Every structure is written in C-alpha cells, then in structure tokens.
Amino acid sequence: MSITSITAATSTPATTAPRAPWRDWVALALLMFPVLLVAVDNTALTFALPAIASSLTASGVELLWIVDAYPLVLAGLLVAMGSLGDRIGRRRLLFVGSAGFAAVSAVTAFAPSAEWLIAGRAGLGLFGAMLMPSTLSLIRNIFPQPNRRRLAVAIWAAGFSGGAALGPIAGGWLVEHFWWGAVLLVAVPIILPLLLLGPALIPESRDPQPGRVDVPSIVLSLLVMVPVVYGIKSLATHGPAPEAFASIGTGLLMGYVFIRRQRNLARGHSTVHRTDRSTAPMLDVSLFGNRIFSTAIVANVLALFSFNGFILFLAQHLQLLEGQSPSASGVAMVPALIATVAAGLLVVPLVRKVRPGFVVAGGLLLSAAGYFLVAFGDHSQGPSLLLAALLVLCLGVGAAETISNDLILGAAPADKSGAAAAISETGYEVGSLLGTAILGSILTASYQGNLRLPAGVSELAPAAATSQAGETLAGAVDLARMLPAPLAEAVTAAARTAFDSGVHVTASIALVLMSGACVLAAVVLRSVPKAK
C-alpha cells in the first residue's frame, strides 16, 4: 500500500481541538497493532499448512480454502466496511472489528476439523475487513498536517510490510514450539493494547452527512467473488466441468449486476442534495474509465498475485522437501521480505528522475525474472535458488506495488480519491487471493496428476494414508514416515518430482503474466510525468 493512497481516505475535516503531539504518536502506535495483526495473519498461516494438513487430514482443496477463505471475505467486504465506518464512526468500527477478530481467532485456534477452520477463517475475514479502512481513515484524521501525515503513513506502510516479514517467523516458531492453533491464538494479546488504551487516545471521526448503507451491493460484492474463485479452484483441481464454468459464469453475471447498480446509484445520488440521506454507491465504477487508473490497478493486483503464489509453494518446499523446521523456513525468507520494504522506500525518490510507469514496469520485470529462475532452474540442489528467486521477486513487488498505488490515487479526481483508496486496498486483497487460488490450484492439480507412487506401498500402508499422499505433499511425507527406508525414500522422491513439476508449471504461467503486465505498464503508463 502506498503512503499517498491515504491522503483523502476520509471526508471528515481534521479535528480542530488541540491535541498534544505525543497523543497523536501514541495513537499511531496503537493503530499499528491491528495493522500488524492483519499483515501477520496474511503470511503466518501459510507456514502452519503442513501441520494443519497432518493434524486435520485436510485435502488439497481444503488447504487452499483454509488460506483463501480469509482474503476472499475480506476483499468482498473491504469497500463496504469502509463505507460503514463513515456512517457509524471509524474508531467504533475499528474496535468492533478488533474485538471480533480476537474472539474468532481464539475459537478457531481449537477447530476440530478443516471445515470448522475454513468457517473460522471466513469469520476472520469479516472482522478483518473492518480494520484496514478504519486505520487508514483515522491516521488521516489524526495527522492533518501533510508532512506529519506522510511520516505517519510511512510508518503504517512499514508496519504492514514488517508484519508480512514477521509472519513467517512468528508462524514457524509458534508451530514448532506449540501447535498450529497458536498462530491464530496470538491475535488475542496483539489486539489487547488497542482495546484497552484506544478509547482514551484515538479520536473518533465519521462522515457528517453520509448516505444510506447499500445492503444489496454488499451482498452482490460477495456473490461476485465467491463463485468466481470457487470455479477457478474447481477448474484447476478437477479439470473442465460444467459446474466450474457455471460457478464462474454466475460470478461474472453478479459482477454485471453489481456494476449496473453502482452506476444507477451514482446517477441518482448526484441529483440529490447531500443532506438527503439517499443511498450512495458502494463503489464509483467510473474511475475504471481512466486508462492510467485501470492499468495501475492491474499492476497492483499482479504484483501481489506473484508474491502470494510464490510464498505458497516455497513454504511447502522448505518444510516438506528440504526438511527445515517451520521457524527456520520462516527465517530463511525474511531477507527477501525485508527487500520488499526497502524497494518500496527506495523508489519514492526514484520517480523524481524516472517516469513512474517505467518504475512499475521495471518492478514487474523483476518479478518476471524471479519466476524465470524458478521455471528454468534446478530445484534439486537445495533451497538457495528458490530463495534467490524470492529475493528478486520481492524487490520487484515492493517497487511495482508502491508506485502503482501512487498512480491509482494520482489518476483519480480529488473528490473521488477516497473511493480510489478503497479500490487500491481491495486490489491488494484480490491479488493475494488470486495468487493463492489460481497458482495454488494449478500446483495442486499438477502434483496430483504427476505423482507416481512406487509399487508395494499399498501393501505396507493404510489406504487412507495412500489416498492422502495422492492429495497433498504433506500427505506423501507422512506416508513416507510409515514405510521402511528404501520404500520411504522412493515415495519422497516421487513426491518431490511431482511437486517440482507443478512448481515449474505455475512459475511458467506466472512468468508469462508478469511479462505481459510489464509491457502493458510500460506502454500505457509511459505518459505519466516524473514526480516533483
């Protein structure tokens, strides 16, 4: 998320009552707790997937839904919750979301089955959607002066990226020393400082003349996201089938209905005086008519798409094929994740000398280079190649995502910058979701299609264990533990071959997508002038 994408995230004027500066910075520190919580939750659970697969005997599809249920609901409700915060108060919504997130995390940590865990993750998405728009709007209200606000939002951005880097370490350490549920349970102590001190130190803000909440649009936004992602998963895992195409078609149809409704509401709302509590559109779709805006959104989505898809298979490779502990694999990835923060900070002064469009294109080119190393490299000589590829990819993601968010806000009219900020946040979650859903589903399908277990396994291992080995890499590793050494080594080798074949396929697809996005950004965004 770029530091300029927040400058108009709220329509409430700055608070006029004088506040001691220390109170502002303490309030910012408190707002960092939900930011860290959301960022850590995005990456920490990935490192618990092998443990979850073994503990709950989750299938490959269930593992993907465990990861995707959270960002799916989050992305579907993000704009809606931002609108709700305008009406009931952003601080109030933040506290409701924080308390709900902590409570659901505590319950979900003890989920007895994969289905319960998926439901809990969906609940976390509901409350998580209340957190991010609220923190951004409150920061804008607390720091009305441009210089202090830029510093505050830079700290916010660093906290978000730092949380993403902390997630693998925290997730790995918790799984290694406790159990997978501790990754979720840790949300409770993280959020307590905000709930205890926030009411006294964080000022409230809201839109003084809001329109009515558009409940049908909220429902429609979910009816767009869920069927499309479900259909993509079904296609990747089970191949072409009428049910998968019907699901995707349903989502696209709901998308058409959603867009028509937003346009109609925008026309009606523009003819009514703001004191009339008419129903306002949840999303200003006219923003997408701007080529720079739309291209920057695509770049933003694909940058996160590439990052999350990479993390998904790398975490499994390090733990299950390289034999690293969860905490060790998390630490191994930290340098690359820190590179994301560094790249985002370094490109801010760079756009004064280089056109922003070329910086975005360069970032996407670096992401493509990272996937090139994976697609055509040899993974059998240890994790060094994959970790080097991750470092290159993260440098590209940090550069492309930071500047693309700046372009999103710069391309939008001043009176629509709040809507543009909400779209930017939604693009972040959609990219994260699709990276896991599409690349993860293709990886799973390729593994299942290429696994060839050696003869004699069925006579020495339970049928359930053999079946689970055909579903996931974690299942194959568990199966190998049940077998004598020669056969166990053969099962591990077969699983490695099948998994690596899937990695090569997904990396090749991501390479094509990133290369295409690089060309698109260079062509469409080349007219954007350098920053002053």
N, C-alpha and C positions, 0 to 999 in steps of 0.2 A: 504494500500500500504506500502510495507516495505521500510525502509530507505536505504537498499542496492540495491534496484532494479533500481536505477537511475545511478549507477556509470559509465555506459557506454552507456547512452541513446543518445549520440551524437558522431559522428565520427570526429567532428571538433576539432583540437587541442586547448588547452587552450589559451586564449588571452595573448599575450606576453607584450602588452603595460601596464605599471604600472598603477594601479588604487588605489586611496585612499581607505582604508578599509571601511570607513564609507559609501562610494558609493555602495560597494557590499551589505552591510546590508540594506541600503535603497532600493536598487534594489530588494532584497529578500522581504522586506516588501511590495513593490508594487506588486510583484508576488503573494503575499498571497490574494490579492483582487479577482482575478479570481478563485483561489483555493476555497476560502470561498463561492464564488458565486455558483460554481458547487456543492459543498457539501451541502449548504443550500437548493439549488433547488431540490436536491435528496430527502430531507425529509420534507421540509416545505409544499409542495403542498398536501401531504397526509392529513394534518390537515385541509386543506380547502375543502376536498372532500364532507363532509356533506353540507357545504354551497353551493358548486358548484351544487350538486345534487338537492338542493331545488331551486336555482336560475335559472338553465338552464334546469330543469326537465330531467336530464341525466339518461339514463337507466344504469343497472348494467354493461353491456358490454362497454358502452361509458365511464363510470367512470374508468374502467380498462384501456381503451385505452388512456384516459387523462393522467394517470400515466405512461403507458408503451411507448407511442409514443416517449417521450424524450430519455430514455435509449436505446430503440430499434435502433433509428437512430444513436445515439451516439456510441453504441457498433459496429454497422456496419461500421462506418467511422473512428473509432479511429486510427487504423493502417494506413489507407490511408492518414489521415491528418498528422500523424507523418512523413510519407514519403514525403508529400508535403512540410512540414516545412523544411526538409533537403534541398529541392531544391530552394524554394523562400526566405528562411530565417525564422527562428523560431520566432524572435521578430515580424517580419512583419505579420506572420500568427496569432500570439497572438493578435495583435492589430485589425486585420480584424475580428477575432472571437469575441473579446470583444465588438467591436462596433456593430457587427451584433446581438450579444446576447442581448445587451441593447436595440437596436431598436425593435427587435422582441418581447422582453418582454413587452415593452411599448405598442405595438399594441395588443398583446394577452391579456393583462390585461383587455381590454374592449371587449373581444369576446362576440358576441350576442347569440351564440349557442354552444352546445357541439362539433359540427363538426368543428367550427372555432377554438375552444380551442384545439382540437386534432391536427389540422393542425399547429397551433402556437407552440405547444409542439414539433412537429416534426422539425419545423424550429429551435427551440432552441437546439435540438439535433445536427443539422448540425453545428451550430456555437460553441456549447459546445465541439464538437469533436476537434475543433481547439485549445482549451485552454489547456487541461491537458498535452498532449505530449509536447507542447511548453514550459510550465512552468518547466517541469522536465528537458528538454534538456538545457534550459537557466541556470538553477541552476547549472548543471554540468559544464557549460562553465564559469560561474561567479566565482565558487569556485573550482579551480583545485587542491588545496591542500587537501589531504584526510581528515585530522582532521576537517578543517573548513567546508568541504563539508558535512561530516557526521552530523555536528551540523546543517547546513543549511537545509539538507533534513529531519532531525528530526523535525525541526520547521515546515517544509512543511507538514509532516505527521500529526503533532499535529494540524495544521491549518485545514487540511482536516477532521480529526475526530472531532475537535471542531466545525467546520461548521455543521457537521451532528448533533451534540448535540444542536447547536444554532437554527437549522432549525425548530424543533417543537415549541420552544418558540417564535421565530420570526413569524412563520406562524400562531400560535394560537393567538398571540397578535394582529397581523395585521387584521386577520379575525374578531376578536372580536370588534376592535375599528374602522375599516374601512369597507372593503368588500373583498371578496376573490381575486379580481384582484390586490389588494395591494401586495399580496405575489409575484406576478410577477413584478409589477412596481418597487419594491425596488431594482431590479437589476441595474437600471439606476444610482442612487447615489453610489452604491457599486463600479461600474466599472469606474467612472469618474476619481479618482486619478491616476489609471493606464494610462488612455488615455492622461491625462494632463502632467504627470511627467515622464512617462515611456520612451518616445523618448530620453530624455536627460540623463537618469540614467541607462537604461538597454542596455547592449551591444548586437549587432546582432551576430548571429552565423548561419552557414549553412554548408552543406557537400560541399567541394570544387570540388568534382568530382562525382556528382550524376548521376544515370541512369535516363532514361525517366520515367515519370509517367505512370503507367499501368491502364488506364481508364477501360478496360474490367474487371479487377479484382475488382475495386471499385464497379462497378455495380453488379458483381457476389456476392460480400460480402453482399450487401443489399438483393439480391434475395435469399440468404440463410436464413437470419434472419427473414424477414417479413413473408414469407409463413409459416415457422415452428411455430412461435409464434401465428400467426392467427389461424392455425389449432389446436394448443393446447387450445386456448381460446374457439374455437367452440366446441371441444370435451367436455371440462369441463362444458360449459354453456348449450349446446343443446344436448349432448349425441352423440353416434356414428352416423356418417353421411358420405356419400360418399365425400361431399365437404371438410370436415375436413381432411379426410385421403388423399385426392388429394392434398390439400394445403401442408400438412406435407411432402408428397412424392415429391412434386415439390421442396421444400426447400432442402431436402436431395439430390435430383438429382443435384441441383445447387451447393451444397456443394461438391459433387464428381467432378463436372466440375471445380470448384474453386481450389480444391487440385491438380488436374491434371495440371492445368495451372501453378500453383506455382512451381510444380516440373519441368515442362518443361522449364520455365523461369530460374529457378535456374541452370539447366544444361547448358542452352545457355549462361547465364551471366557469369558462371565460366570459360568459354573458351574464353572470350573476355577481352582485356586489359581494365582496369578501365577508361582510358582516352577516350575510345569509349563509346559514350552515348547510350549503349544498354538498353533495358527495363529490369529493375531489378524486382525480385519477390516482391510482396507486403508483403508476409508472408513466412518465412522459415519453411515449414511444417516438415522438417527433425528433428526439435527439439522434436517433439512429439514421436519420436522413443526411447527417453530416459525414462525409467520407472519412475525414480525419478521426472523428469520434469513433466510428464503427471499426476502422482499421486498428486503432489503439485498443479497443475492446478485444478484438481478435488476438492481437499480440499478447495482451494481458492474460487472456484465458489460456492460450497455448503455452506461455511461459510456465504457468502453474501446472498445466497438463503434463508437461515434460518432467517437471520436478517430482510430482507425486507418483507418476508412473514408475520413475526410476527408483525412488525410495522403496516402493512396494516389493520389487524383486530383489533389490540389493539387501534388504534386511533379511529375507529368507536365505539368500545365498551365503551371507556371512555366518548366520547361526547354524543352518542346517547342513550346508556343504563344506564350509570351512571349519566348522566346529567351534566357533567363537561363542563366548558367553553373551547374553543379551547386553550386559553393561559394556563389555569390550567392543562389541559391534557398534554400539552407540557412540562410544568414544572415537572409534575409527572414522566415523562420519562427521565429527564435529568440525575439523578444519574446513571441509567443503561447505558446511552450513554457515560458518563464520564468514567464508568468502562471499556468501550472498549479501550479508550486511555490508561488508567492505565495498563490494561492487556498487551497491545502491548509493552509498555515500560518495564514492569517487566520481560517479557520472553526473552528479549535480553541478560541479564546476565545469565538467567536460562539455556540457551542452552550450556553454558560452563560446566555445571555439569550434564545435562540431554541430551540425544540424541534428536536432533531436531524432528525426526519422532515421538517420544513419546510425545513431547510437542504439536505437531499438533494433534495427536490422542487424547490427553487429552483435548485440546480445543474443538474438535468436540464432545467429550463425554459430556462436559459441555453443549454444545448446545443441545445435545440429552436430557440431564437432564432437561433443561428448557422446552422443548416441552413435556416431560413426565409429568411435573407438570400441564401443560395445558390440555393434553389429558385425564388425570385421576383425575383432580381436580374439585372442585365445584366452579363455577363462580358466583353463586348467592349471595355470601356474601360480595360483594364489590370488588374493583379492586386490593386489596392487593396481592392476589395470582398471578394474571397476571403480576403485576409489579415485584414481586419477581422472577417469571419465566423469565421475560425480563432481570433482573439483572444477573441471572445465564447464560442465553444465551449470553449476551453481553460480559461477561468475556471470554467465550469460543470463540466467534467470534474474539475478539481482539488478543487472543493468537494464534489461528489457522491461521488467515489471515496474521499476521505479519511474522510468521516463514515460512509459505508456500511460501510467496513471496521471502524470502531469499533463499529457496531451489530452486525455479524456476531459479533464476539467477545463483546460485552455480552449478546447474546441466548443464547449457549451456556452450559451449566453449566460451572463451574470445572474439573471433571475432564475436560471434552471440549474445552477451549479449544485444545489442540494440534491436534486434528482440524479445528476451525473455522479456525485459521490456515492449514492446508494447503488447505482448501476456498477460502479467500479468495485465496490465490496462484493456485490453479487457475482461479478465476473471472476473474482478471486476464488470464491467457493465453487462456482461451476467448473472452473478449470481444475481445481483439486479433485472434484467429484469425477469428472470425465477421465482424468488421468488414471485414477484407480479403476473406474468402471470399465473403460474400453481396453486399456493396456493390460489391466489385471485379468479381465475376462479372456482376452486373447492368450495371455500367458497360461492361464489355467487350461484352456481348451487345447493348446499345443502340447502341454505336459501330458494331459490325459490321452491325447491321440498318439503320442510318440513313446509312451512308456511300454517297455517290453520286459516283464519280469522273467527271470531265469526259471527253467524247469525245476520242479521239485519244491517250490515254495509252498504250493497249496497243500502238500502232504505234511509239512512241518509247522505251519502257522494257521491260526484260526481264519475262517472265511471272512469274518468281519474285518480283521486286520489287513488281509489281502485286498479286500474291497476298498478300504480306506487308503491304502497305498496307491491305488489307481486314481483316487480323487485328488490328493494333495501331496506335496513334497514332504510335509511333516508326517503324513501317514506312512510314507515309504521309509523314512528314518526310523520311526517307531517299529515298523515291521522288521527292519534290519537288526534291531536290538534283540529280537526274539529268535534269531536264527544263528546257527554255528558260523564260525568265522569265514570260511570260504564263500558260503552262500550269502552271508550278510554283505560281504564286500561286493559281490556280484549285484545284489539289489541296490546298494548305494551307487554303484557305477551306472546302472541302468537309470536310476532316478536322476543322477547328475546329467546324463546325456539328454534325457527327456526335458529336464528343466532348462538346460542351456539352449536347447533347440527353440524353446519358447522365448527365451530372452533374446536370441538373435532375431526372431520374427518380430517381436514387439519393438526392438531397437530399430529395425529397418523401417517399420511403419512410422515410428516417431521421427526418424531421420528425414523421411520424405515430408512429413507435416511441418517440421521446423524449417526445412529448406524452403518450402513454399511460402511459409509465413515471412521468412527473411526477405524474399523477393517482393512480396506484397508490401511489406513495411517500407522497403527502400523506394519503391515506385510511388506509392500513394502518399507517404509522409515526407517525401523529399522537399516539398514546398514549405514546410514549417520552418520559420526563421530561427536563428540561434537565440538563446536566452540573453537578456541584457543584464 
